[in-house]
Amino acid sequence: MAVNYQTNISETDEYHRSVEFTVSFSEMDKLFEKSISEFRKQVSIKGFKPGQIPKQLFVSRFGDEVYRETVDRVVQNDLKTEFERIVETWKTDEKLEIAAPAEFGQLHFERGQDLVYKLTIALNKPITVQGYKELGVKVPATVISEEEINDVIKEVRKRFAKEILVERPSKIGDFVEGKYLKQVIDGKEKALPENPSFAFEISEDINLEELKNALIGVKAGEEKEFTVHYPEDHPNAEFKGKTANYKVAIIAVYELELPALNEEFYSRIGAENEAEFKSHITDDILKDKQQQAKQIALKEIFDKLIEQNPFPVLEEQIKYTAERSLRHHHSHYGHDHDDDEEEISIPKEQLDAMRPEVSRIIQEDRILRAIIEQESLKPTQGQVDARIQEIANSAKMDFASVKDTMRKNGQINKLRETLKLELAQNLLIGETLPEKIQETA
C-alpha cells in the first residue's frame, strides 16, 4: 500500500534526533478500507460464503483487528523504512554514526484520528584523534625462561595423565572429587546447582590458601566444612571480597600418573621428538606473552589518548553494548535463541557494574575507527591471506579450501574489518601485520 505521510525532523540535543511521521486520519481511512476489502475475501463465518460477509457485519466483528493490522503494515513497511533511509543520509552526508538502534518508538493511533509515529535515535559525531603518533609507547621484548617451558610441559602431561584411585588422604598434586552439601555466601545460603559435583586439583599454584589447605588430607567418605575469604580482585564478581562457608562430601581421591616423555607421548601430541615438542611450546608461550605485552602497551596508549581526546559516551550506546555482550555470552554458553536480536532486559545494578568496562570498550573502539579513517587503513591481500593461512593451519586444512569457504559465507569481509582494527592497534605500537609469502612450485 502506497502511504502518504508528513515528516517532521527535530534535534533533542546535538546527539539525539527524532523523526515524527503523521499519517492523516483520511489517509488511514483509505488504507483501512483497502484492508477491509482484502481481508473480507479471506474470512468466512457461519451462514455466509467466503467473501460474502456483509461489510457492516465484518467491520463490527473484525474492524479493530483489521485496523491494528493496517497500522502495523504502515509502520513496518513504510515508516520504519523511511526512517532507515533518513538515518542513512545522516551517516553519508554528515558522517554521523549510530550509537544505538532506535527504540521501538512512540505510536499513537485511534480509528478516526491521525496516526503519529515518532522514533528517536542516538548519534555519535565524528571525532578526530590527535597525538597518536607521538606517544612513544613500545612493546617490550619478550623473554621466556626454561621454568616457564617446563611448567607448560607438566600441564600437557597432566592432560594425558592416568587418574589412579587411592585410599590414602589427599596431598598436593592429587585430584579430589566431591559434591557441595551447603554454600553460604556472606551469611546468605545459596541454592546448590543442579549438579553439585566438583573436581579439584590440589596445586601449589592455587591462590586461595584456605581452599587448598581445606582439601589437603581428606579421604573418600568424609564430610568437610571450611571457610574461604575471597579477595577484592577475585575474577568472579559473585565472590569478590566476600566470605563463603562450604560443606562438602568427599567422593574420591585420585593420584595423577604422568606419562613418560618418550616417542609414544610425542606421537600422541603430534610432535616427532622432544625438540619439536619444546619448539611448539616455546612458540605458544612466546605468542601469549607477546599478546599480553601488547595489551599492556595498548592500555597505556589508550589511557593517554582518552585523556587527550575527550568525547561523550552516550548512555544508549552503553546499554546497547552491554546487552549485546550478554546476548553473546548467552549464545556462547548454549542459550540459543531463534532471534539473534532478542531483547535482553539488563537490570540497572548490573548495567551500573558493567558501565566502566563497557564505556572503555566504546572509547577504544571509536578511537581505533577514527584512526582507520584518518589513515585510510585497509589490509593488503597478502595480510588477509596470511590470516587465512593461520586459520587453515590451526584447522589442519588446505589454504585454498578455507579461503573459498570463507569467501562464500562472507567471513572474508568480516576478517578485513578485524584486520583494519589490528592495523590501527599496530600503528599505535609501531608494528605491522605479516604478509603471506607466496608458495613456489
N, C-alpha and C positions, 0 to 999 in steps of 0.2 A: 504494500500500500504506500503510495506517494503521500508524504505528510508535509503540510505547510506549518511552519512554526517561526516564532520570533526568538532571537538570541540576544542575550544581554551579558556582556563580559565585564567583570569588575575585579579589582585588586583589593583583597582584605588588607594586605601589607606587602612589602617587597618580596616576600617568599611564598605568598599564597594567592591563587587566583580562582575565581568562581565563574562558572558558566551557568546561566539560568535560561532554560528553554520554556517557552509558553506556547501551548497549542490551544487555540481558541475553542470555546465550547461548541461553536458551529462546526468547526473542523472535526472535532471529536465526534459530534453527532453524525456527520457524514461517514466517518470511519466505522462508527458503531453500526450504522445501517448496513454497510458492506459486510461486516462481520455477521450480523443477523442473517443476511441473505445466504452467506456461506454456510453457517452452522445449521440453519433450518434444513438444508439439503442432506445433512448427515444424521439428524436426530429423528427418531421415531418414538411415539408413545401410543399406548393402547387406544384403539379407536380411530387412528389416523395412519395413513400410509406415509412412508418416508418422504419428506419434502412437502407434505400436505398439511402440516400443522398450521392452523391459523396464526398469523403473525402476532396478534394481541395475546393469544394464549402462550405462545412461545416466549415472548418478552416477559410476561408475568412470571413464568416459571424459571426461565434461564437468563433473563436480562442482566442481572447483576454479575453472573459468572461470565457471560459473553463480554460485558463491558470491561471486567478485570483482564480478560484475555486480550482485548483490544488495547488497553493501556500498556500491558506487558509487551505486546508487539511493537508499539510505538517507542517505548523506552529502549528496549533491547535492540531493535533493528535500525532505528533511525537516530534517536537522540544520543545514545551511547556511541554509535558510530561517528556521528558528527563531532561529539566531544573529543574522541580519539584523534580525529582529523585536525581539530583546532590545536590540541596539545602537540601534535607532530609539527605544526607550523611554528610553534614556540620553540621547539627543540631545534628546528632547522634555521629559522630566521634569527633567533636571539641566543642560540646556543645554551638554552636552559636544559637542566637535567631533572628528570622526575625523581624526587626524593623518596616518594612512596606512592603507590597507586591510589587513585581517588577512592574515597569511602563509598558506601552504597548510594549516598545522595539523599536529598530531601524531596519527597514526592507527594504532591497534593492533587487529588483528583476526586471529583464527585460528578455524577451524571448531571448535565445541565450547567456545569461550571468549566472554566478554563483548567486545562491540565498544566501544572507548573512543576518542573523538574530541575533541581539545582545540584550541581556537582562542584566540589571544591578540591583542589589538588595542591600539594606542597611541591615547590620547585626550588632547586639549587641554582644559584647564579654561577657562571663560570668563574674559576679562580685562576690566578697567575701565581705560580710558585717562584719565590725569589730566593737566591742564595744557596741553591742546592749544589752548585759546582765548587763552592769554596769551603766546604765543611771539613775536608781533610781527614775524615774517618776511614780507616782501613781495617780490613780483616786480618788479625794476627796470624802468623804462620802456625800450622798445626803440628804438634809433636805427639807421637804415640810411644808409650812405654811397653816394655816386654810384659809387665804386670797386667796391663790392660788386655793384651793379646791372650795371656794365659787365663784371665777371668772369662773371656768370651769362649775360649776352648772348653773351659769347665762347664759353662752354661749349655754349650752344644752337646757335650757328653751327657749332661743331665737329661736332655730331651730323648736320648736313646737308652737311658738307664733302666735297669730292671728294678721293680719295686718288690722287695722281699719282706714278707710279713714277719714281724718279730714280736716276741712276748715280753721283752725287757722294757724298762722305762725309756721314754724318748730322750734323744740327745740332739746336739747340734748336727745338722745335716739330714735329719730324718723328715719324713712326711707324716703329719698327723691328720687322720681323717676323723671327723666328728659331726655333731649336729647341735644347733643352737636350741637351748631349752627356754631361755629367757634373755631379753635385751632391754635394758633401762638406760635411756639417754637423758642426762641432766635431770634425773629423778622421775622421768616420764616413761612408763613402759611402752615399748614399741612392738607392734604386731610382728610376729615372725613371718618370714617369707614362705611362699607356698612350698618351696623346697628348702628346708632349713639346714641342709648339709653343707659342710665346708671341708676343704683340703688345704693344709697349710704347711709350707716348708719352714722348718726352724733354721733360719740362716743367720750367719754373723752380721749380714748386711741390713737386717731389719732395724729400722729407726725407732720403733716403739719397743723399748726395753721391757716394759711391763707385759706386753703381749708375748714377747719371746720367752721371758722368764716363766710366765704362767704355763706355757706349753712344754717346757723342759721338765722331764721326769714324770710325765703322765703315762698311764698304761690303758690298754683297751678295757672297757667296762667301768672305768671310773667316771665320776662327775666332778666338774671343776668350776669354781666361782672365782672371778677375778675382776679387777678394775683397770681401765685404761684412761689416762688423761691425754687427750688429743691436743697437739699444738695448734696455735693460731694459723699456721701456714699449711695445715693438712690439706692435701689436694681435694678431698671430698668435703664440699661445703656443709653437708649434713652434720659433720663431726668436728668442724673447726672450733678449737678452744673449748670443747665440751668434755664432760666426764661420762664414761659409759661403764655400766656394770653388766657383766655377762655371766650366764650359767650355761655350760656346755656339757655334752656327754661325749666321751672319747670312744670311738668305734674301733679304730685300728691304728697301729703304728707301723710304718714301713721304713726299711733301710734302703738307700739307693746304692745299687751296684753299678758303678760307671763302666762303660765299655773300654776295652783296651785301645790304645792308639796304634792300630795296625792297618794293614791293607784292606781288611774286611770293613773296618769302620770308615776309612776314607772313601771306599767304594759306595757305601750306603749314603754318604752325604754328597756324592757327585764330584769327588776330587780323586786325582790319580795317586797322590802321595802327600806326605806331610808338608812339603814345601808349597804345593799348590793350595792345600787346606789353609795354611797360615797366610798365604798371599791373599786369598779371598777374604779372610777375616780382617787382615790389615786394611784392605780396600774399603770394607764396610765400615770399620771404625773410623777411617780417615774421612769418608763421606759424612758420617754422622757428626764428627767433631767439627768439620768444616762448615756444615749447615748450622750447628749450634753457634759457632763463632760468627757466622754471617748474620744470624738473627740478633745476636748481642750488638753487633756493629749497627745493624739497621735500626734497632731500638734507640740507640744513641742518636742516630741521624734523624729519625722521626721526632724524637724529643725536641731537637733543635728546630726542625722545620715547622712543627706545630706551633712552637713559641714565636717563630719569626713570621709565620703566615697564618694569623688567626682568621677563622671563619666560623659561622654558626653551624651547629649540628642540630637539625630540626627534629623535634620530638616525634613527628610522624615517621621519620626515617629510622630513628632508634627503635621504635615499636615494631615497624615492619621488618627490620633486620633481625631483631630478637625473635620474632615469630617465625621467620624463615629458618633461623638456626634451630628452633625447636622442631619444626617440620622435618628438617634434615636429620635431626637426632632421632626422631620417632621412626623415620623411614629406615635409617641405618640400623636400628636395633629391632627391625622386624615389624613395626607397627604400620603395616601397609594401608594405604588409603586409595580409593578409586580416583579421587580428585587430588592432584598434586597441590592445588591451591586451597585445599580445605582450610577453613578458618580455624585458627587455634587462639583461644582466648587466654592471654597471659595475665596472671594476677599482678596487681600493682607492686606487691612486695617483691615478686620475682623479677619484674621489669626494673625496679629500683636497684636490685642486686646486680643485674646484668648491665645496667646503664654505662658504668665507666668503661668496661671492656668493649661493649658494642660501639660506644662513641669513638673509642680509639680505632677500632676496625674501620669505621666510616671515614675518619680523618686520614688514616694511612691510605685507604683506597682512593679517596678523592685526590690526594697529593700525587699518588702514582699516576693516576689517569690524566691529571693536568700536565705532568711531566711528559707523558707519552704524547700528548697533543702538542706541547711546546717543542719537543724534539723530533716530532714526526717519526716516532719509533715504530718499527714493524720488523718481525723476524725474517731472515732470509730463508730461501727454500732449504739451504743446507742446514740451518739451525732447526727447522721443522723436521727435516729428515733425521737429524741426529737424535731428536727426542723420540721419534717413532722407532728408531733403531733400539733405543734403550727399552722401550715398551716391548718390542719384539724379542729382545734378548731375555728380558725378565720372564716372558711367557714361553720362551723357548720355541718361538715361531719364526717363520720366514718374514723378512722385512717387507717384501712386495705384497704378501698376503695381508699383513697387518695394515699396511698403508691403504690398500684397496678397500678393506673393510671399514676403516676409519673415514675414508672419503665418502663411501656410500651412506653411512649413518650420520654424517655431519659432524663427526668428532674432530676432524682436522681444523674446522673453523673455530671450535672451542679451544683447541690446542693453540692456535695462533693467538687468541686473546690471552690465554695464560702466559704464553711466551712474551707478549708485549709487557705484561706486568713484571716478569722476570728481567726483561731488558731494562726497565726503569729502575728496578732494585739494583741490578748490576752496575748501571750507570752511577748510582749513588755511592757505590763502594769501589768503583774502578775495576770491575771485572767484565768479562764478555762471555756470551754463550758459546759452547762448542759448535763447530761446523762438522757436518758429516763428510768424511773422506770417501770419495767415490772409489768403489772397489774396481780393481783391474783384473782382466781375464788372465 
